[in-house]
């Protein structure tokens, strides 16, 4: 005989409770982790200024380098009968004092200005990264290289560029021709006077990286200094180098434009945006668009590159990306 008083009644769960229990025990869906580049792109595309800057910059690049295939008027073609004309259907940007089409000269000048900016940036980037890695990784070279960097930073940039151009312009023009010689001279001059900020940034990152655990572990197994720098140090300082590259293009374009505006850049038959500004000074009252158009082109290019670099900095820096 069983004792019914000790048995607990069986309570059936209601429909709502059963559904809640199912929800509690149901496995949560897992999403695969995104790659580092996916995280970078996600951060970059949410930076509105960077996206606008990228669109404007690549639009300018497309117009400058692809436009001559559609606008077939030569930048050096002279038509005296059409000189100093305003914008029209035949010449959307007008003509200069020799009747040359300003739209064609704007595109040709943009090719030269951007080429100078990119090549000078690559030279400055190489020098700055080389000096920064050596100073940060080798303690014996740190003081010497940083004092040399401080010396270059203390020199006035524009007077130094003017002296370099005046000293080496004629020898390089005779050796390589006027156009190629001036191109080499301006690129080298800008590169040799623009590497210092990159060197200081890279040095700071290398000083922090060489005390990290993975670098100490690689050193403990006998990794040589060269392999350490190539395989472990340089890949982890790509972020500041990329940001310096974008900002370096803008600085090089401004510097080249300043030299050309002062009449110390490329020859008159070799247009750049700065040279177009220099040639248009005497015609500001008669044809103001000749000053406005190169100025707007320089400003838009520099502004878009700066916004692009700002977005890349935020996207590549994990400390900012995590906020």
Secondary structure, DSSP 8 states (H G I E B T S, - for coil): ---GGG--------HHHHHHHHHHHS---------HHHHHHHHHHT-HHHHHHHHHHHHHHHHHHHGGGTS---TT---GGGTT--S-SS-TT-B-TT--BHHHHHHHHHHHHHHHHHHHHHHHHHHHHHHHHHHHH-HHHHHHHHHHHHHHHHS-HHHHHHHHHHHHHHHHHHHH-HHHHHHHHHHHHHHHTS-HHHHHHHHHHHHHHTTSHHHHHHHHTT--HHHHIIIIIGGGGHHHHHHHHHHHHHHHHHHHHHHHHTT-SS-TTS--HHHHHHHHGGGTTT-THHHHHHHHHHHHHHHHHHHHHHHHHHHH-HHHHT-
